Amino acid sequence: MLDGVFNHVGRGFWAFRDVQEKKWDSPYKDWFMINFDGNSGYNDGFWYDGWEGHYELVKLNLRNPAVAQHIFDCIRGWVDEFDIDGLRLDVAYCLDHGFLYNLRKFCESLKPDFFLIGELLHGDYNQFVNAEKLHSCTNYECYKGLYSSLNSMNLFEITHSLMRQFGPEQWTLYKGKHLLSFVDNHDVTRAASILTNRAQLPVLYGMLFGMPGIPCIYYGSEWGAEGQKQQGSDDALRPSFEVTQWNSLTDWIAALAKAHKESRALTHGSFRHVLLTNHQAIWERECDGERVLIAINASGDTYHAHFNANAGCATDLITGAYHDFGGGSALPPYSVAYWRVQ
């Protein structure tokens, strides 16, 4: 899967260089949003539209069929040469909807299961993620809810966001859709730096793999690498690690990934909560007769959960341990369990 940046190009892009040289006489003048009555901050002799005020990034005119065809030819080349299976679309919220519609049709003509994930921030993701445009998008709403629920010790926030998106009610926004879930990425402060209590890192990842969506891990964060956005994006958030590490957090994430992959309920199941306090939550995922309870304790104290599990016992998908619901369930400090009920 490659990163497709189709909204803009750099000022050194060959077609834009041709416009700089030939101005109105360039055959590529309509590839961009250009006004020859103005002037740019770079004194090009014309004004052009840049991405969100960054004029080193020149916005493409995606409504121009020649631009779309150039992009489609690039995608075809990537499929032919590298056999790619999908694209992550940079700043998808800026892309023309007609272009997205044609992009979906073109990519499916190359590979029926070609996958398109868009970078979306907030708003109604359904405008972009549907049967005619994107297959998935970044779930920034729940990204924020994951870490801030722990920092404020208020699991109501993330649980209510998940209920709003995937719950059983008729007004649920994204039921049946698989959004890209994450706790950090190349644009935001790393999880190990944004959490006020590092002891909650295992809880954070336990929630990530237990919630609906496609869990995504940012390189380096699997061993707890730190990095703050206010220190700058390139050096702080996107460093080159000379040596990789493997620690207890890495072991935990690997176990979560294995449990997630092997459970139909965790990958495709419905979502509801059966217990919720500020510090604890028990979520339920169910699909094709498999029911899994995600038991979360964000507190540093053991919590004894009393709820109707509608079952007598369960198996922990992470550890393989047997769990008996009789007499209540003890949740150890800073813990997450995936109980497959029997």
C-alpha positions as CSV (number, residue, x, y, z in Angstrom):
1,M,0.0,0.0,0.0
2,L,1.5,3.4,-1.0
3,D,0.8,6.9,0.1
4,G,-1.0,8.7,-2.7
5,V,-0.6,12.5,-2.5
6,F,-3.0,13.7,-5.2
7,N,-4.1,17.0,-3.9
8,H,-0.9,18.9,-4.5
9,V,2.7,18.8,-5.9
10,G,5.9,20.6,-5.0
11,R,7.0,23.7,-6.9
12,G,9.6,21.5,-8.7
13,F,7.0,19.4,-10.3
14,W,7.7,19.3,-14.1
15,A,4.3,20.6,-15.2
16,F,4.4,23.5,-12.8
17,R,8.0,24.3,-13.9
18,D,6.6,24.5,-17.4
19,V,4.0,27.0,-16.3
20,Q,6.6,29.1,-14.5
21,E,8.6,29.2,-17.8
22,K,5.9,29.7,-20.4
23,K,3.1,31.3,-18.2
24,W,-0.1,31.6,-20.3
25,D,1.4,29.6,-23.2
26,S,2.0,26.5,-21.1
27,P,-0.2,23.5,-22.1
28,Y,-0.2,22.7,-18.3
29,K,-1.7,25.9,-17.1
30,D,-5.0,24.3,-16.4
31,W,-3.4,21.6,-14.3
32,F,-3.4,24.0,-11.4
33,M,-5.6,26.8,-9.9
34,I,-3.9,29.7,-11.5
35,N,-4.8,33.4,-11.8
36,F,-2.5,35.3,-14.2
37,D,-3.8,38.7,-12.9
38,G,-2.0,38.2,-9.6
39,N,1.4,37.2,-8.2
40,S,2.6,34.6,-5.8
41,G,4.9,35.1,-2.8
42,Y,7.6,33.6,-4.9
43,N,7.2,36.3,-7.6
44,D,6.2,33.8,-10.2
45,G,4.2,36.4,-12.2
46,F,0.9,34.6,-11.4
47,W,-1.1,33.6,-8.3
48,Y,-1.9,29.9,-7.6
49,D,-3.8,28.0,-5.0
50,G,-1.7,26.1,-2.4
51,W,-2.6,23.6,0.2
52,E,-4.0,25.3,3.3
53,G,-1.8,28.3,2.8
54,H,1.4,26.3,2.2
55,Y,2.4,27.7,-1.2
56,E,5.4,25.4,-1.5
57,L,2.6,22.8,-2.1
58,V,0.8,23.6,-5.4
59,K,-2.8,22.4,-5.5
60,L,-3.7,20.3,-8.5
61,N,-6.9,20.8,-10.5
62,L,-8.4,17.4,-10.1
63,R,-11.4,18.3,-12.3
64,N,-9.1,18.5,-15.3
65,P,-9.4,15.1,-17.1
66,A,-5.7,15.3,-18.1
67,V,-4.6,15.6,-14.4
68,A,-6.8,12.6,-13.4
69,Q,-5.4,10.6,-16.3
70,H,-1.8,11.4,-15.3
71,I,-2.6,10.1,-11.7
72,F,-4.4,7.0,-13.0
73,D,-1.4,6.3,-15.3
74,C,0.9,6.5,-12.2
75,I,-1.3,4.1,-10.3
76,R,-1.4,1.6,-13.2
77,G,2.4,1.8,-13.2
78,W,2.7,1.1,-9.5
79,V,0.3,-1.9,-9.8
80,D,2.3,-3.3,-12.8
81,E,5.7,-2.8,-11.3
82,F,5.2,-3.2,-7.6
83,D,1.8,-5.1,-7.4
84,I,0.4,-2.7,-4.9
85,D,-2.9,-3.5,-3.3
86,G,-4.2,-0.1,-2.2
87,L,-3.5,3.6,-1.5
88,R,-3.6,5.8,1.6
89,L,-4.9,9.1,0.3
90,D,-3.2,12.1,1.8
91,V,-5.5,15.0,2.9
92,A,-8.5,13.1,1.4
93,Y,-10.8,15.8,2.9
94,C,-9.5,18.2,0.2
95,L,-10.0,15.9,-2.8
96,D,-12.8,16.5,-5.3
97,H,-15.6,14.1,-4.8
98,G,-16.0,13.5,-8.6
99,F,-12.3,12.6,-8.7
100,L,-12.7,10.1,-5.8
101,Y,-15.7,8.5,-7.6
102,N,-13.6,8.0,-10.8
103,L,-10.6,6.9,-8.8
104,R,-12.6,4.1,-7.1
105,K,-13.9,2.9,-10.5
106,F,-10.4,3.0,-12.1
107,C,-8.7,1.2,-9.2
108,E,-11.3,-1.6,-9.1
109,S,-10.8,-2.1,-12.9
110,L,-7.2,-2.9,-12.1
111,K,-7.9,-5.0,-9.0
112,P,-11.4,-5.8,-7.7
113,D,-10.2,-5.7,-4.1
114,F,-8.0,-2.6,-4.4
115,F,-8.3,-0.7,-1.1
116,L,-8.6,3.1,-0.6
117,I,-8.0,4.6,2.8
118,G,-8.4,8.4,3.1
119,E,-6.9,10.8,5.6
120,L,-10.0,12.5,7.2
121,L,-10.1,14.5,10.3
122,H,-13.6,15.3,11.6
123,G,-17.1,15.6,10.3
124,D,-19.3,13.0,8.7
125,Y,-17.0,10.3,7.3
126,N,-19.9,8.9,5.3
127,Q,-19.5,11.6,2.7
128,F,-16.2,10.0,1.7
129,V,-16.5,6.4,2.9
130,N,-19.2,4.7,1.0
131,A,-19.8,2.2,-1.9
132,E,-18.7,4.7,-4.5
133,K,-15.6,6.4,-3.0
134,L,-13.3,5.3,-0.2
135,H,-13.4,2.0,1.6
136,S,-12.1,3.4,4.9
137,C,-10.6,6.5,6.6
138,T,-8.6,7.6,9.6
139,N,-10.8,7.7,12.7
140,Y,-9.5,10.9,14.3
141,E,-12.5,11.2,16.5
142,C,-11.7,8.0,18.4
143,Y,-8.0,8.7,18.3
144,K,-8.6,11.7,20.5
145,G,-11.0,9.8,22.7
146,L,-8.6,7.0,23.3
147,Y,-5.8,9.0,24.9
148,S,-7.9,11.7,26.5
149,S,-10.2,9.1,28.2
150,L,-7.1,7.8,30.0
151,N,-5.6,11.2,30.8
152,S,-8.9,12.5,32.3
153,M,-9.8,9.0,33.7
154,N,-13.1,9.2,32.0
155,L,-13.9,6.1,29.9
156,F,-17.3,7.5,29.1
157,E,-15.7,9.7,26.4
158,I,-14.2,6.9,24.2
159,T,-17.2,4.6,24.9
160,H,-19.8,7.1,23.9
161,S,-17.8,8.0,20.7
162,L,-17.7,4.3,19.8
163,M,-21.4,4.0,20.6
164,R,-22.1,7.0,18.4
165,Q,-20.1,5.4,15.5
166,F,-20.8,1.7,15.8
167,G,-23.4,1.1,18.5
168,P,-26.7,-0.8,18.1
169,E,-29.0,2.3,17.8
170,Q,-30.6,3.2,14.5
171,W,-28.7,6.5,14.4
172,T,-25.3,4.9,14.6
173,L,-23.0,6.5,11.9
174,Y,-20.6,3.8,10.7
175,K,-22.1,0.4,11.5
176,G,-20.5,-2.2,9.2
177,K,-17.7,0.1,8.1
178,H,-14.0,-0.5,9.0
179,L,-12.3,2.8,9.9
180,L,-8.6,3.0,10.5
181,S,-7.9,3.1,14.2
182,F,-4.7,4.4,15.7
183,V,-3.2,5.9,18.9
184,D,-0.6,8.0,17.1
185,N,0.9,8.6,13.6
186,H,3.4,10.8,11.8
187,D,1.4,14.0,12.4
188,V,0.6,13.8,16.1
189,T,2.5,13.4,19.4
190,R,3.4,9.8,20.1
191,A,1.3,7.8,22.6
192,A,4.1,7.4,25.1
193,S,4.5,11.2,25.2
194,I,0.8,12.2,25.2
195,L,-0.2,9.9,28.1
196,T,0.2,11.4,31.5
197,N,0.6,7.9,33.0
198,R,2.9,5.6,31.0
199,A,1.6,2.6,33.0
200,Q,-1.6,3.0,30.9
201,L,0.1,2.3,27.6
202,P,-0.9,-1.4,27.7
203,V,-4.5,-0.3,28.4
204,L,-4.4,2.1,25.4
205,Y,-3.4,-0.6,23.0
206,G,-5.8,-3.0,24.5
207,M,-8.6,-0.6,23.7
208,L,-7.3,0.0,20.2
209,F,-7.4,-3.7,19.3
210,G,-10.7,-4.3,21.1
211,M,-12.7,-1.5,19.4
212,P,-14.2,-1.7,16.0
213,G,-11.9,-0.8,13.2
214,I,-8.5,-1.6,11.5
215,P,-5.8,-1.2,14.2
216,C,-2.7,0.6,12.9
217,I,0.7,0.8,14.7
218,Y,3.1,3.6,14.1
219,Y,6.7,2.5,13.7
220,G,8.7,2.8,17.0
221,S,5.6,3.2,19.1
222,E,5.4,-0.6,19.5
223,W,8.3,-0.3,22.0
224,G,7.2,3.0,23.5
225,A,9.2,5.5,21.6
226,E,8.5,9.1,22.6
227,G,8.1,12.2,20.4
228,Q,6.2,15.5,20.8
229,K,4.7,17.4,17.9
230,Q,5.6,20.8,19.3
231,Q,9.3,19.8,18.9
232,G,8.8,19.6,15.1
233,S,7.4,16.9,12.8
234,D,10.4,15.6,11.0
235,D,13.0,15.0,13.8
236,A,10.7,14.5,16.7
237,L,7.9,12.4,15.1
238,R,9.6,10.8,12.1
239,P,13.1,9.9,13.3
240,S,15.4,7.2,11.9
241,F,15.8,4.4,14.4
242,E,19.2,2.8,13.9
243,V,18.3,-0.2,16.1
244,T,14.8,-1.6,16.8
245,Q,13.8,-2.6,20.2
246,W,11.6,-5.4,21.7
247,N,10.2,-5.1,25.2
248,S,7.2,-6.1,27.3
249,L,5.0,-3.5,25.4
250,T,6.0,-5.1,22.1
251,D,5.1,-8.5,23.5
252,W,1.7,-7.2,24.6
253,I,1.0,-5.6,21.2
254,A,2.0,-8.7,19.4
255,A,-0.4,-10.8,21.6
256,L,-3.2,-8.3,21.0
257,A,-2.6,-8.4,17.2
258,K,-2.7,-12.2,17.2
259,A,-5.9,-12.3,19.3
260,H,-7.5,-9.7,17.0
261,K,-6.6,-11.5,13.8
262,E,-8.0,-14.8,15.0
263,S,-11.3,-13.5,16.2
264,R,-14.2,-12.8,13.9
265,A,-16.0,-10.9,16.7
266,L,-13.0,-8.5,17.1
267,T,-12.5,-7.9,13.4
268,H,-16.1,-7.7,12.3
269,G,-18.3,-7.7,15.4
270,S,-21.0,-5.4,16.6
271,F,-20.3,-3.0,19.5
272,R,-22.1,-2.2,22.8
273,H,-21.0,-1.7,26.4
274,V,-22.3,-3.8,29.3
275,L,-20.5,-2.0,32.1
276,L,-19.2,1.6,32.3
277,T,-17.6,3.7,35.0
278,N,-15.0,6.5,34.8
279,H,-12.2,4.1,35.3
280,Q,-13.5,0.8,34.0
281,A,-15.5,-0.5,30.9
282,I,-16.6,-3.8,29.5
283,W,-17.4,-3.7,25.8
284,E,-19.1,-6.5,23.9
285,R,-18.3,-7.6,20.3
286,E,-20.3,-10.2,18.6
287,C,-20.3,-11.8,15.2
288,D,-21.4,-15.2,13.7
289,G,-22.1,-16.7,17.1
290,E,-18.8,-15.6,18.7
291,R,-19.1,-13.2,21.6
292,V,-16.1,-11.4,23.1
293,L,-16.1,-9.1,26.1
294,I,-13.3,-6.5,26.4
295,A,-12.7,-5.9,30.0
296,I,-10.8,-2.6,30.7
297,N,-9.4,-1.3,34.0
298,A,-7.6,2.1,33.6
299,S,-7.1,2.4,37.3
300,G,-4.1,1.5,39.4
301,D,-6.3,-0.5,41.7
302,T,-8.0,-3.9,41.3
303,Y,-11.7,-3.6,40.4
304,H,-14.3,-6.2,41.0
305,A,-16.8,-6.1,38.2
306,H,-20.3,-7.4,38.8
307,F,-22.5,-7.6,35.6
308,N,-24.6,-10.1,33.7
309,A,-22.2,-11.8,31.3
310,N,-25.0,-14.1,30.1
311,A,-22.4,-16.9,30.4
312,G,-20.8,-18.9,33.2
313,C,-17.2,-18.9,31.9
314,A,-14.9,-17.7,29.2
315,T,-11.4,-18.0,27.7
316,D,-9.0,-15.1,27.5
317,L,-8.0,-14.7,23.9
318,I,-4.8,-13.0,24.9
319,T,-3.5,-15.4,27.6
320,G,-5.5,-18.5,27.0
321,A,-6.5,-18.5,30.7
322,Y,-9.9,-19.8,31.9
323,H,-12.2,-17.2,33.4
324,D,-15.2,-17.9,35.7
325,F,-17.8,-15.1,35.9
326,G,-19.3,-16.6,39.1
327,G,-19.0,-14.2,42.1
328,G,-17.8,-11.3,40.0
329,S,-14.7,-10.7,37.8
330,A,-11.5,-9.2,39.2
331,L,-9.8,-6.7,36.8
332,P,-6.2,-6.2,37.7
333,P,-4.7,-2.7,37.7
334,Y,-4.0,-1.2,34.3
335,S,-5.3,-4.3,32.5
336,V,-7.3,-5.4,29.4
337,A,-8.7,-8.8,28.9
338,Y,-10.5,-10.3,25.8
339,W,-12.9,-12.9,27.2
340,R,-14.5,-15.2,24.6
341,V,-17.6,-16.4,26.4
342,Q,-18.6,-20.1,26.3
